[in-house]
Amino acid sequence: MYEIKIDTDGDVVADIAYRVSFARSEDGSQTATLRRVESSEAAGTGDGSLVIIDAAPVSVGRPSTS
């Protein structure tokens, strides 16, 4: 999981966090889910959040030019 935490009020505690997690599907392709977390949950690492994008396909490497 990758996480970006944002402090909006200068108290050095995250008020908003965006979390991206990656998963592999059965056929070997990869997907990503983006979540937004607000208030006191943003400072932690839990999973209570609003899903913004669910199971978006992820590509790695260069696209084929054939």
mmCIF file of the N, C-alpha and C atoms, coordinates in Angstrom:
data_MODEL
# 
_entry.id   MODEL 
# 
loop_
_atom_site.group_PDB 
_atom_site.id 
_atom_site.type_symbol 
_atom_site.label_atom_id 
_atom_site.label_alt_id 
_atom_site.label_comp_id 
_atom_site.label_asym_id 
_atom_site.label_entity_id 
_atom_site.label_seq_id 
_atom_site.pdbx_PDB_ins_code 
_atom_site.Cartn_x 
_atom_site.Cartn_y 
_atom_site.Cartn_z 
_atom_site.occupancy 
_atom_site.B_iso_or_equiv 
_atom_site.pdbx_formal_charge 
_atom_site.auth_seq_id 
_atom_site.auth_comp_id 
_atom_site.auth_asym_id 
_atom_site.auth_atom_id 
_atom_site.pdbx_PDB_model_num 
ATOM 1   N N  . MET A 1 1  ? 0.851   -1.173  0.000   1.00 0.00 ? 1  MET A N  1 
ATOM 2   C CA . MET A 1 1  ? 0.000   0.000   0.000   1.00 0.00 ? 1  MET A CA 1 
ATOM 3   C C  . MET A 1 1  ? 0.894   1.233   0.000   1.00 0.00 ? 1  MET A C  1 
ATOM 4   N N  . TYR A 1 2  ? 0.499   2.217   -0.769  1.00 0.00 ? 2  TYR A N  1 
ATOM 5   C CA . TYR A 1 2  ? 1.147   3.522   -0.776  1.00 0.00 ? 2  TYR A CA 1 
ATOM 6   C C  . TYR A 1 2  ? 0.166   4.509   -0.156  1.00 0.00 ? 2  TYR A C  1 
ATOM 7   N N  . GLU A 1 3  ? 0.711   5.486   0.559   1.00 0.00 ? 3  GLU A N  1 
ATOM 8   C CA . GLU A 1 3  ? -0.154  6.408   1.284   1.00 0.00 ? 3  GLU A CA 1 
ATOM 9   C C  . GLU A 1 3  ? 0.391   7.826   1.195   1.00 0.00 ? 3  GLU A C  1 
ATOM 10  N N  . ILE A 1 4  ? -0.509  8.776   0.950   1.00 0.00 ? 4  ILE A N  1 
ATOM 11  C CA . ILE A 1 4  ? -0.166  10.199  0.980   1.00 0.00 ? 4  ILE A CA 1 
ATOM 12  C C  . ILE A 1 4  ? -1.016  10.823  2.066   1.00 0.00 ? 4  ILE A C  1 
ATOM 13  N N  . LYS A 1 5  ? -0.366  11.421  3.061   1.00 0.00 ? 5  LYS A N  1 
ATOM 14  C CA . LYS A 1 5  ? -1.086  12.051  4.167   1.00 0.00 ? 5  LYS A CA 1 
ATOM 15  C C  . LYS A 1 5  ? -0.962  13.564  4.054   1.00 0.00 ? 5  LYS A C  1 
ATOM 16  N N  . ILE A 1 6  ? -2.067  14.253  4.338   1.00 0.00 ? 6  ILE A N  1 
ATOM 17  C CA . ILE A 1 6  ? -2.114  15.713  4.196   1.00 0.00 ? 6  ILE A CA 1 
ATOM 18  C C  . ILE A 1 6  ? -2.595  16.315  5.505   1.00 0.00 ? 6  ILE A C  1 
ATOM 19  N N  . ASP A 1 7  ? -1.813  17.264  6.026   1.00 0.00 ? 7  ASP A N  1 
ATOM 20  C CA . ASP A 1 7  ? -2.195  18.018  7.221   1.00 0.00 ? 7  ASP A CA 1 
ATOM 21  C C  . ASP A 1 7  ? -2.764  19.342  6.752   1.00 0.00 ? 7  ASP A C  1 
ATOM 22  N N  . THR A 1 8  ? -4.040  19.600  7.022   1.00 0.00 ? 8  THR A N  1 
ATOM 23  C CA . THR A 1 8  ? -4.690  20.811  6.519   1.00 0.00 ? 8  THR A CA 1 
ATOM 24  C C  . THR A 1 8  ? -4.759  21.942  7.533   1.00 0.00 ? 8  THR A C  1 
ATOM 25  N N  . ASP A 1 9  ? -4.398  21.669  8.792   1.00 0.00 ? 9  ASP A N  1 
ATOM 26  C CA . ASP A 1 9  ? -4.543  22.718  9.805   1.00 0.00 ? 9  ASP A CA 1 
ATOM 27  C C  . ASP A 1 9  ? -3.259  23.031  10.581  1.00 0.00 ? 9  ASP A C  1 
ATOM 28  N N  . GLY A 1 10 ? -2.116  22.501  10.144  1.00 0.00 ? 10 GLY A N  1 
ATOM 29  C CA . GLY A 1 10 ? -0.833  22.866  10.738  1.00 0.00 ? 10 GLY A CA 1 
ATOM 30  C C  . GLY A 1 10 ? -0.513  22.230  12.078  1.00 0.00 ? 10 GLY A C  1 
ATOM 31  N N  . ASP A 1 11 ? -1.250  21.208  12.508  1.00 0.00 ? 11 ASP A N  1 
ATOM 32  C CA . ASP A 1 11 ? -0.958  20.584  13.801  1.00 0.00 ? 11 ASP A CA 1 
ATOM 33  C C  . ASP A 1 11 ? -0.045  19.369  13.678  1.00 0.00 ? 11 ASP A C  1 
ATOM 34  N N  . VAL A 1 12 ? 0.517   19.134  12.511  1.00 0.00 ? 12 VAL A N  1 
ATOM 35  C CA . VAL A 1 12 ? 1.448   18.045  12.216  1.00 0.00 ? 12 VAL A CA 1 
ATOM 36  C C  . VAL A 1 12 ? 0.790   16.666  12.387  1.00 0.00 ? 12 VAL A C  1 
ATOM 37  N N  . VAL A 1 13 ? -0.522  16.611  12.221  1.00 0.00 ? 13 VAL A N  1 
ATOM 38  C CA . VAL A 1 13 ? -1.267  15.352  12.235  1.00 0.00 ? 13 VAL A CA 1 
ATOM 39  C C  . VAL A 1 13 ? -2.108  15.319  10.959  1.00 0.00 ? 13 VAL A C  1 
ATOM 40  N N  . ALA A 1 14 ? -2.051  14.212  10.247  1.00 0.00 ? 14 ALA A N  1 
ATOM 41  C CA . ALA A 1 14 ? -2.785  14.099  8.975   1.00 0.00 ? 14 ALA A CA 1 
ATOM 42  C C  . ALA A 1 14 ? -4.284  14.246  9.189   1.00 0.00 ? 14 ALA A C  1 
ATOM 43  N N  . ASP A 1 15 ? -4.922  15.036  8.334   1.00 0.00 ? 15 ASP A N  1 
ATOM 44  C CA . ASP A 1 15 ? -6.372  15.220  8.354   1.00 0.00 ? 15 ASP A CA 1 
ATOM 45  C C  . ASP A 1 15 ? -7.040  14.496  7.184   1.00 0.00 ? 15 ASP A C  1 
ATOM 46  N N  . ILE A 1 16 ? -6.283  14.289  6.119   1.00 0.00 ? 16 ILE A N  1 
ATOM 47  C CA . ILE A 1 16 ? -6.751  13.577  4.930   1.00 0.00 ? 16 ILE A CA 1 
ATOM 48  C C  . ILE A 1 16 ? -5.633  12.632  4.505   1.00 0.00 ? 16 ILE A C  1 
ATOM 49  N N  . ALA A 1 17 ? -6.008  11.441  4.084   1.00 0.00 ? 17 ALA A N  1 
ATOM 50  C CA . ALA A 1 17 ? -5.023  10.502  3.538   1.00 0.00 ? 17 ALA A CA 1 
ATOM 51  C C  . ALA A 1 17 ? -5.608  9.851   2.298   1.00 0.00 ? 17 ALA A C  1 
ATOM 52  N N  . TYR A 1 18 ? -4.753  9.654   1.316   1.00 0.00 ? 18 TYR A N  1 
ATOM 53  C CA . TYR A 1 18 ? -5.108  8.885   0.132   1.00 0.00 ? 18 TYR A CA 1 
ATOM 54  C C  . TYR A 1 18 ? -4.281  7.603   0.179   1.00 0.00 ? 18 TYR A C  1 
ATOM 55  N N  . ARG A 1 19 ? -4.935  6.467   0.021   1.00 0.00 ? 19 ARG A N  1 
ATOM 56  C CA . ARG A 1 19 ? -4.256  5.173   0.102   1.00 0.00 ? 19 ARG A CA 1 
ATOM 57  C C  . ARG A 1 19 ? -4.493  4.394   -1.182  1.00 0.00 ? 19 ARG A C  1 
ATOM 58  N N  . VAL A 1 20 ? -3.409  3.900   -1.752  1.00 0.00 ? 20 VAL A N  1 
ATOM 59  C CA . VAL A 1 20 ? -3.491  3.092   -2.958  1.00 0.00 ? 20 VAL A CA 1 
ATOM 60  C C  . VAL A 1 20 ? -2.978  1.695   -2.622  1.00 0.00 ? 20 VAL A C  1 
ATOM 61  N N  . SER A 1 21 ? -3.805  0.708   -2.873  1.00 0.00 ? 21 SER A N  1 
ATOM 62  C CA . SER A 1 21 ? -3.378  -0.679  -2.665  1.00 0.00 ? 21 SER A CA 1 
ATOM 63  C C  . SER A 1 21 ? -3.449  -1.417  -3.989  1.00 0.00 ? 21 SER A C  1 
ATOM 64  N N  . PHE A 1 22 ? -2.590  -2.407  -4.136  1.00 0.00 ? 22 PHE A N  1 
ATOM 65  C CA . PHE A 1 22 ? -2.478  -3.171  -5.369  1.00 0.00 ? 22 PHE A CA 1 
ATOM 66  C C  . PHE A 1 22 ? -2.777  -4.639  -5.101  1.00 0.00 ? 22 PHE A C  1 
ATOM 67  N N  . ALA A 1 23 ? -3.405  -5.285  -6.062  1.00 0.00 ? 23 ALA A N  1 
ATOM 68  C CA . ALA A 1 23 ? -3.724  -6.703  -5.930  1.00 0.00 ? 23 ALA A CA 1 
ATOM 69  C C  . ALA A 1 23 ? -3.540  -7.387  -7.274  1.00 0.00 ? 23 ALA A C  1 
ATOM 70  N N  . ARG A 1 24 ? -3.227  -8.657  -7.233  1.00 0.00 ? 24 ARG A N  1 
ATOM 71  C CA . ARG A 1 24 ? -3.124  -9.465  -8.451  1.00 0.00 ? 24 ARG A CA 1 
ATOM 72  C C  . ARG A 1 24 ? -4.406  -10.269 -8.616  1.00 0.00 ? 24 ARG A C  1 
ATOM 73  N N  . SER A 1 25 ? -4.850  -10.376 -9.850  1.00 0.00 ? 25 SER A N  1 
ATOM 74  C CA . SER A 1 25 ? -6.037  -11.188 -10.110 1.00 0.00 ? 25 SER A CA 1 
ATOM 75  C C  . SER A 1 25 ? -5.608  -12.605 -10.470 1.00 0.00 ? 25 SER A C  1 
ATOM 76  N N  . GLU A 1 26 ? -6.562  -13.462 -10.660 1.00 0.00 ? 26 GLU A N  1 
ATOM 77  C CA . GLU A 1 26 ? -6.272  -14.861 -10.962 1.00 0.00 ? 26 GLU A CA 1 
ATOM 78  C C  . GLU A 1 26 ? -5.513  -15.048 -12.276 1.00 0.00 ? 26 GLU A C  1 
ATOM 79  N N  . ASP A 1 27 ? -5.713  -14.144 -13.233 1.00 0.00 ? 27 ASP A N  1 
ATOM 80  C CA . ASP A 1 27 ? -5.023  -14.293 -14.522 1.00 0.00 ? 27 ASP A CA 1 
ATOM 81  C C  . ASP A 1 27 ? -3.652  -13.615 -14.544 1.00 0.00 ? 27 ASP A C  1 
ATOM 82  N N  . GLY A 1 28 ? -3.203  -13.102 -13.400 1.00 0.00 ? 28 GLY A N  1 
ATOM 83  C CA . GLY A 1 28 ? -1.879  -12.490 -13.311 1.00 0.00 ? 28 GLY A CA 1 
ATOM 84  C C  . GLY A 1 28 ? -1.854  -10.999 -13.561 1.00 0.00 ? 28 GLY A C  1 
ATOM 85  N N  . SER A 1 29 ? -2.959  -10.406 -14.012 1.00 0.00 ? 29 SER A N  1 
ATOM 86  C CA . SER A 1 29 ? -2.992  -8.958  -14.194 1.00 0.00 ? 29 SER A CA 1 
ATOM 87  C C  . SER A 1 29 ? -3.076  -8.286  -12.820 1.00 0.00 ? 29 SER A C  1 
ATOM 88  N N  . GLN A 1 30 ? -2.843  -6.995  -12.796 1.00 0.00 ? 30 GLN A N  1 
ATOM 89  C CA . GLN A 1 30 ? -2.831  -6.268  -11.526 1.00 0.00 ? 30 GLN A CA 1 
ATOM 90  C C  . GLN A 1 30 ? -3.865  -5.146  -11.541 1.00 0.00 ? 30 GLN A C  1 
ATOM 91  N N  . THR A 1 31 ? -4.474  -4.913  -10.376 1.00 0.00 ? 31 THR A N  1 
ATOM 92  C CA . THR A 1 31 ? -5.429  -3.816  -10.219 1.00 0.00 ? 31 THR A CA 1 
ATOM 93  C C  . THR A 1 31 ? -5.035  -2.958  -9.034  1.00 0.00 ? 31 THR A C  1 
ATOM 94  N N  . ALA A 1 32 ? -5.565  -1.742  -8.989  1.00 0.00 ? 32 ALA A N  1 
ATOM 95  C CA . ALA A 1 32 ? -5.309  -0.819  -7.884  1.00 0.00 ? 32 ALA A CA 1 
ATOM 96  C C  . ALA A 1 32 ? -6.628  -0.259  -7.364  1.00 0.00 ? 32 ALA A C  1 
ATOM 97  N N  . THR A 1 33 ? -6.671  -0.008  -6.068  1.00 0.00 ? 33 THR A N  1 
ATOM 98  C CA . THR A 1 33 ? -7.820  0.622   -5.435  1.00 0.00 ? 33 THR A CA 1 
ATOM 99  C C  . THR A 1 33 ? -7.338  1.871   -4.711  1.00 0.00 ? 33 THR A C  1 
ATOM 100 N N  . LEU A 1 34 ? -8.016  2.999   -4.951  1.00 0.00 ? 34 LEU A N  1 
ATOM 101 C CA . LEU A 1 34 ? -7.686  4.272   -4.320  1.00 0.00 ? 34 LEU A CA 1 
ATOM 102 C C  . LEU A 1 34 ? -8.758  4.606   -3.288  1.00 0.00 ? 34 LEU A C  1 
ATOM 103 N N  . ARG A 1 35 ? -8.314  4.920   -2.068  1.00 0.00 ? 35 ARG A N  1 
ATOM 104 C CA . ARG A 1 35 ? -9.237  5.280   -0.986  1.00 0.00 ? 35 ARG A CA 1 
ATOM 105 C C  . ARG A 1 35 ? -8.875  6.653   -0.422  1.00 0.00 ? 35 ARG A C  1 
ATOM 106 N N  . ARG A 1 36 ? -9.896  7.342   0.094   1.00 0.00 ? 36 ARG A N  1 
ATOM 107 C CA . ARG A 1 36 ? -9.699  8.616   0.786   1.00 0.00 ? 36 ARG A CA 1 
ATOM 108 C C  . ARG A 1 36 ? -10.170 8.437   2.224   1.00 0.00 ? 36 ARG A C  1 
ATOM 109 N N  . VAL A 1 37 ? -9.333  8.867   3.152   1.00 0.00 ? 37 VAL A N  1 
ATOM 110 C CA . VAL A 1 37 ? -9.638  8.755   4.576   1.00 0.00 ? 37 VAL A CA 1 
ATOM 111 C C  . VAL A 1 37 ? -9.565  10.152  5.169   1.00 0.00 ? 37 VAL A C  1 
ATOM 112 N N  . GLU A 1 38 ? -10.507 10.496  6.047   1.00 0.00 ? 38 GLU A N  1 
ATOM 113 C CA . GLU A 1 38 ? -10.532 11.826  6.644   1.00 0.00 ? 38 GLU A CA 1 
ATOM 114 C C  . GLU A 1 38 ? -10.515 11.757  8.167   1.00 0.00 ? 38 GLU A C  1 
ATOM 115 N N  . SER A 1 39 ? -10.240 12.891  8.782   1.00 0.00 ? 39 SER A N  1 
ATOM 116 C CA . SER A 1 39 ? -10.230 13.139  10.229  1.00 0.00 ? 39 SER A CA 1 
ATOM 117 C C  . SER A 1 39 ? -9.251  12.230  10.944  1.00 0.00 ? 39 SER A C  1 
ATOM 118 N N  . SER A 1 40 ? -9.569  11.765  12.130  1.00 0.00 ? 40 SER A N  1 
ATOM 119 C CA . SER A 1 40 ? -8.609  11.036  12.960  1.00 0.00 ? 40 SER A CA 1 
ATOM 120 C C  . SER A 1 40 ? -8.160  9.725   12.316  1.00 0.00 ? 40 SER A C  1 
ATOM 121 N N  . GLU A 1 41 ? -8.985  9.122   11.462  1.00 0.00 ? 41 GLU A N  1 
ATOM 122 C CA . GLU A 1 41 ? -8.573  7.891   10.780  1.00 0.00 ? 41 GLU A CA 1 
ATOM 123 C C  . GLU A 1 41 ? -7.445  8.141   9.782   1.00 0.00 ? 41 GLU A C  1 
ATOM 124 N N  . ALA A 1 42 ? -7.302  9.359   9.295   1.00 0.00 ? 42 ALA A N  1 
ATOM 125 C CA . ALA A 1 42 ? -6.242  9.679   8.338   1.00 0.00 ? 42 ALA A CA 1 
ATOM 126 C C  . ALA A 1 42 ? -4.866  9.581   8.981   1.00 0.00 ? 42 ALA A C  1 
ATOM 127 N N  . ALA A 1 43 ? -4.772  9.820   10.273  1.00 0.00 ? 43 ALA A N  1 
ATOM 128 C CA . ALA A 1 43 ? -3.490  9.750   10.970  1.00 0.00 ? 43 ALA A CA 1 
ATOM 129 C C  . ALA A 1 43 ? -3.048  8.308   11.190  1.00 0.00 ? 43 ALA A C  1 
ATOM 130 N N  . GLY A 1 44 ? -3.977  7.362   11.169  1.00 0.00 ? 44 GLY A N  1 
ATOM 131 C CA . GLY A 1 44 ? -3.658  5.953   11.388  1.00 0.00 ? 44 GLY A CA 1 
ATOM 132 C C  . GLY A 1 44 ? -3.425  5.222   10.077  1.00 0.00 ? 44 GLY A C  1 
ATOM 133 N N  . THR A 1 45 ? -3.531  3.888   10.149  1.00 0.00 ? 45 THR A N  1 
ATOM 134 C CA . THR A 1 45 ? -3.318  3.072   8.961   1.00 0.00 ? 45 THR A CA 1 
ATOM 135 C C  . THR A 1 45 ? -4.464  2.094   8.720   1.00 0.00 ? 45 THR A C  1 
ATOM 136 N N  . GLY A 1 46 ? -5.613  2.308   9.311   1.00 0.00 ? 46 GLY A N  1 
ATOM 137 C CA . GLY A 1 46 ? -6.760  1.411   9.154   1.00 0.00 ? 46 GLY A CA 1 
ATOM 138 C C  . GLY A 1 46 ? -7.349  1.454   7.766   1.00 0.00 ? 46 GLY A C  1 
ATOM 139 N N  . ASP A 1 47 ? -8.426  0.696   7.588   1.00 0.00 ? 47 ASP A N  1 
ATOM 140 C CA . ASP A 1 47 ? -9.027  0.588   6.268   1.00 0.00 ? 47 ASP A CA 1 
ATOM 141 C C  . ASP A 1 47 ? -10.393 1.258   6.173   1.00 0.00 ? 47 ASP A C  1 
ATOM 142 N N  . GLY A 1 48 ? -10.851 1.958   7.218   1.00 0.00 ? 48 GLY A N  1 
ATOM 143 C CA . GLY A 1 48 ? -12.129 2.652   7.143   1.00 0.00 ? 48 GLY A CA 1 
ATOM 144 C C  . GLY A 1 48 ? -11.995 3.850   6.231   1.00 0.00 ? 48 GLY A C  1 
ATOM 145 N N  . SER A 1 49 ? -12.607 3.776   5.059   1.00 0.00 ? 49 SER A N  1 
ATOM 146 C CA . SER A 1 49 ? -12.355 4.819   4.077   1.00 0.00 ? 49 SER A CA 1 
ATOM 147 C C  . SER A 1 49 ? -13.425 4.834   2.999   1.00 0.00 ? 49 SER A C  1 
ATOM 148 N N  . LEU A 1 50 ? -13.356 5.867   2.178   1.00 0.00 ? 50 LEU A N  1 
ATOM 149 C CA . LEU A 1 50 ? -14.223 6.011   1.015   1.00 0.00 ? 50 LEU A CA 1 
ATOM 150 C C  . LEU A 1 50 ? -13.452 5.518   -0.207  1.00 0.00 ? 50 LEU A C  1 
ATOM 151 N N  . VAL A 1 51 ? -13.983 4.537   -0.895  1.00 0.00 ? 51 VAL A N  1 
ATOM 152 C CA . VAL A 1 51 ? -13.327 4.046   -2.105  1.00 0.00 ? 51 VAL A CA 1 
ATOM 153 C C  . VAL A 1 51 ? -13.630 5.014   -3.238  1.00 0.00 ? 51 VAL A C  1 
ATOM 154 N N  . ILE A 1 52 ? -12.577 5.546   -3.847  1.00 0.00 ? 52 ILE A N  1 
ATOM 155 C CA . ILE A 1 52 ? -12.716 6.483   -4.960  1.00 0.00 ? 52 ILE A CA 1 
ATOM 156 C C  . ILE A 1 52 ? -12.637 5.734   -6.292  1.00 0.00 ? 52 ILE A C  1 
ATOM 157 N N  . ILE A 1 53 ? -11.673 4.835   -6.400  1.00 0.00 ? 53 ILE A N  1 
ATOM 158 C CA . ILE A 1 53 ? -11.514 4.003   -7.593  1.00 0.00 ? 53 ILE A CA 1 
ATOM 159 C C  . ILE A 1 53 ? -11.292 2.580   -7.113  1.00 0.00 ? 53 ILE A C  1 
ATOM 160 N N  . ASP A 1 54 ? -12.068 1.648   -7.644  1.00 0.00 ? 54 ASP A N  1 
ATOM 161 C CA . ASP A 1 54 ? -11.962 0.259   -7.208  1.00 0.00 ? 54 ASP A CA 1 
ATOM 162 C C  . ASP A 1 54 ? -11.524 -0.638  -8.356  1.00 0.00 ? 54 ASP A C  1 
ATOM 163 N N  . ALA A 1 55 ? -10.496 -1.407  -8.110  1.00 0.00 ? 55 ALA A N  1 
ATOM 164 C CA . ALA A 1 55 ? -10.020 -2.424  -9.057  1.00 0.00 ? 55 ALA A CA 1 
ATOM 165 C C  . ALA A 1 55 ? -9.703  -1.858  -10.440 1.00 0.00 ? 55 ALA A C  1 
ATOM 166 N N  . ALA A 1 56 ? -9.021  -0.722  -10.477 1.00 0.00 ? 56 ALA A N  1 
ATOM 167 C CA . ALA A 1 56 ? -8.600  -0.139  -11.756 1.00 0.00 ? 56 ALA A CA 1 
ATOM 168 C C  . ALA A 1 56 ? -7.445  -0.957  -12.327 1.00 0.00 ? 56 ALA A C  1 
ATOM 169 N N  . PRO A 1 57 ? -7.461  -1.275  -13.608 1.00 0.00 ? 57 PRO A N  1 
ATOM 170 C CA . PRO A 1 57 ? -6.364  -2.036  -14.200 1.00 0.00 ? 57 PRO A CA 1 
ATOM 171 C C  . PRO A 1 57 ? -5.064  -1.234  -14.143 1.00 0.00 ? 57 PRO A C  1 
ATOM 172 N N  . VAL A 1 58 ? -3.986  -1.937  -13.855 1.00 0.00 ? 58 VAL A N  1 
ATOM 173 C CA . VAL A 1 58 ? -2.659  -1.322  -13.768 1.00 0.00 ? 58 VAL A CA 1 
ATOM 174 C C  . VAL A 1 58 ? -1.785  -1.940  -14.847 1.00 0.00 ? 58 VAL A C  1 
ATOM 175 N N  . SER A 1 59 ? -1.032  -1.112  -15.553 1.00 0.00 ? 59 SER A N  1 
ATOM 176 C CA . SER A 1 59 ? -0.099  -1.649  -16.537 1.00 0.00 ? 59 SER A CA 1 
ATOM 177 C C  . SER A 1 59 ? 1.316   -1.389  -16.046 1.00 0.00 ? 59 SER A C  1 
ATOM 178 N N  . VAL A 1 60 ? 2.186   -2.313  -16.338 1.00 0.00 ? 60 VAL A N  1 
ATOM 179 C CA . VAL A 1 60 ? 3.601   -2.169  -15.986 1.00 0.00 ? 60 VAL A CA 1 
ATOM 180 C C  . VAL A 1 60 ? 4.424   -2.440  -17.227 1.00 0.00 ? 60 VAL A C  1 
ATOM 181 N N  . GLY A 1 61 ? 5.506   -1.750  -17.346 1.00 0.00 ? 61 GLY A N  1 
ATOM 182 C CA . GLY A 1 61 ? 6.341   -1.927  -18.518 1.00 0.00 ? 61 GLY A CA 1 
ATOM 183 C C  . GLY A 1 61 ? 5.868   -1.092  -19.682 1.00 0.00 ? 61 GLY A C  1 
ATOM 184 N N  . ARG A 1 62 ? 6.443   -1.354  -20.808 1.00 0.00 ? 62 ARG A N  1 
ATOM 185 C CA . ARG A 1 62 ? 6.110   -0.610  -22.017 1.00 0.00 ? 62 ARG A CA 1 
ATOM 186 C C  . ARG A 1 62 ? 4.953   -1.263  -22.768 1.00 0.00 ? 62 ARG A C  1 
ATOM 187 N N  . PRO A 1 63 ? 4.111   -0.441  -23.374 1.00 0.00 ? 63 PRO A N  1 
ATOM 188 C CA . PRO A 1 63 ? 3.056   -1.027  -24.212 1.00 0.00 ? 63 PRO A CA 1 
ATOM 189 C C  . PRO A 1 63 ? 3.652   -1.648  -25.472 1.00 0.00 ? 63 PRO A C  1 
ATOM 190 N N  . SER A 1 64 ? 2.993   -2.654  -25.973 1.00 0.00 ? 64 SER A N  1 
ATOM 191 C CA . SER A 1 64 ? 3.436   -3.317  -27.202 1.00 0.00 ? 64 SER A CA 1 
ATOM 192 C C  . SER A 1 64 ? 3.254   -2.377  -28.387 1.00 0.00 ? 64 SER A C  1 
ATOM 193 N N  . THR A 1 65 ? 4.221   -2.364  -29.307 1.00 0.00 ? 65 THR A N  1 
ATOM 194 C CA . THR A 1 65 ? 4.126   -1.491  -30.476 1.00 0.00 ? 65 THR A CA 1 
ATOM 195 C C  . THR A 1 65 ? 3.802   -2.282  -31.746 1.00 0.00 ? 65 THR A C  1 
ATOM 196 N N  . SER A 1 66 ? 3.385   -3.517  -31.588 1.00 0.00 ? 66 SER A N  1 
ATOM 197 C CA . SER A 1 66 ? 3.095   -4.325  -32.782 1.00 0.00 ? 66 SER A CA 1 
ATOM 198 C C  . SER A 1 66 ? 1.697   -4.095  -33.295 1.00 0.00 ? 66 SER A C  1 
# 
